[in-house]
Amino acid sequence: MAQAQKRVATAAARLTSVSLSSVKSFPPKEAASSSKRTFSPETWAALQPPPASAFSALAHRIGLGTSIDSAELQQACTHPSILPLHATHLPTQPLPAANGNLATLGNSLLGLFASEHLAASYPHLPTRVLKAAVSAYVGPYTCANVAKEMGAAPLLRWQRTPSTPLRPAVLHHDALSSIPRSLTALVYQHRSLRVARTFAQSFFLSRDVDLRPMLKFRDPKLNLTETVAKFGRERPVSRLLKETGRFSNSPVFVVGVYSGADKLGEGFGSSLKMAEYRAAEDALHRLYLTRTPPHLLQLPTSTFPEVDSDVFAGGEEASYSAGDLGTTEVLTGSAGRSSIRLPKRPSFAEESVDES
């Protein structure tokens, strides 16, 4: 008896949102029965709903205390994977409301907000890099981290399920990522698209994500030559700017890439080829990561009326002027997995740095 109660208390303590004082009967009668092997404290703890005060605290913590009630927050924190477990062990009780539909709607909204924000902020960003950046801002792992920062992780009700031929396995970060998506959908349903975008801006798009590692070039010098020709500029030429320790075992060379009198990029390295490679890569990063100033940034969804209703309900539209389309596409390679094979063409490396 004492051992069973200890096991139940240990399992319940793992769910910090479940207070033992809020549980009607603790320890449960099943733990004190003679069939101890059939009782699972983990299952019992997973089926206990968090108290309403925990959802109220979450709502006020994220600034939605007056917009969303506790019942809707409980639905946002209930993953559909818990439904089969609930139906098996509590067949006489009604199934809790799950967040499957809310998470789907919120995922679409977050993808919309992130795509338009990144496309307007970085007009020259290649398509593949844009997709990777959207995943970095609102992907499942980011959503799971945002849920932890909100303090919603202890309120999650879910059940780990194995993979099947028709669907992948449900892991903890998959279930946890559904909470911020569901909250975005609830904000959109109760308020408006503009408020939902503000919510996404506060928790997702305001983060600083380094996009430079996402831009991978198979041959930066050749890519730079083609990019400069696309803009109708002079052929790029690399020049040695500084050097030290040429005849030592640790030399350092600083090379700059120029198109006419304009300096495009700069790089350093222990050899001239390495410095030239980095200079060409830096020039491409400067181009494709050119960012629109925040005070000039305009988004397509800003044209929707400022009303707390459906976006098609009518109202006065805001003004919007589309930005210039950038040169977005470039032949890139990611870890050598690209199947594109380029013909051998001379690049500016053959006419550039003088090693004498």
Residue, then its C-alpha position, 0 to 999 in steps of 0.5 A: m500500500a505504501q509503495a503504491q502511494k509513493r509511486v502515484a505521488t512521484a508520478a503526479a509530482r512530475l506534472t507540476s500543473v496538477s496540484l494534489s489538493s485539486v485532485k478529488s481523490f488522492p491516492p486513487k482507489e485503484a492504487a490501493s487495490s490488490s491488482k497493483r500490476t494493472f495500475s499505471p501511475e503515469t497513465w493516471a497522472a496524464l488523465q488528470p486535468p490541470p486546475a482552472s487557476a493554471f490556465s487563468a495564470l497562463a492567459h494573464r502571463i501572455g496578455l490574453g487574460t481578457s480575451i480567452d477564457s479558461a475552457e478555450l485555453q484548456q482546449a488549446c493545451t489538449h493534444p488529440s493524442i490524449l483522446p484514445l487514452h481518455a476513451t480507454h480508461l474513462p469511457t463514461q466521461p465525455l472526451p475533452a475538446a482537443n486542439g487539432n483544428l485550432a493548431t491547423l489554423g494557427n499553423s497556416l496563420l503563422g506561416l502566412f505572417a512569417s512568409e510575408h514578413l521575411a519576403a518584405s524584409y529580405p526582398h533578395l532572399p532565395t526561395r529555398v532560404l526563405k522556406a528555411a527561414v520560415s521554419a526557423y521562425v515558426g517551425p515546430y521546434t520554435c513553437a515548442n520553445v515558445a510554449k516553454e517560454m510561455g510556461a505552457a509546457p506543464l499544462l500540456r495533455w498528450q500521449r506519446t504514440p508510435s509511428t504507423p504506415l499512415r502517420p508519423a509518431v507523436l513526440h513531445h515537441d510535436a504536441l508542445s508546438s500545437i499550443p502556440r499555434s492554437l493560441t494564434a488561432l484563438v486570437y484570430q477567432h476572437r479578435s482580428l487578423r491584425v491582432a493575430r499578426t501582432f501576437a505572432q510578431s511579439f512571440f515569433l517574428s521579433r526574434d533574431v535569427d542568423l540567416r547567414p548559415m542558411l545561404k550555402f554556395r557551391d562556388p561563391k566566386l562563380n555565383l558572384t560573377e553571374t550575379v554581377a553580370k545579371f545586374g549589368r556591373e563590371r566583372p568582379v576583381s579581387r585585390l589583396l588589401k592586407e597581409t601579415g606573416r607570409f613566410s611564417n607558419s600562420p599567415v593572414f591575408v585580407v582580400g577585397v572583391y571589387s566591381g569597378a570602384d565599388k567594394l562588394g565584400e571582404g574576407f580573410g584566411s590563411s591562404l589567398k584562395m581561402a580569403e578570396y573565397r570568403a570575400a566572394e561569400d561575404a559579397l553574396h551575403r551582403l546582397y541576398l541579406t539586404r534588409t528593408p528598413p523597419h520604418l519602410l516595411q509594409l505587409p500585404t495583410s496591412t490592407f485588411p480593415e481594422v475591425d474585430s471581425d472576419v476579414f471579409a466582413g467589410g470596412e475601410e482598407a489601409s493603404y499599401s504600396a508593394g516593394d520592388l521585386g528583388t533578384t532572388e534566385v541563385l545557384t546554391g548548393s547545400a552540403g553538396r546534395s544538389s544535383i545541378r552540375l555547372p559547366k567549367r567557366p572561368s571566374f574572377a579568381e583567375e585574374s585577381v590576386d597577385e601572389s608575388 
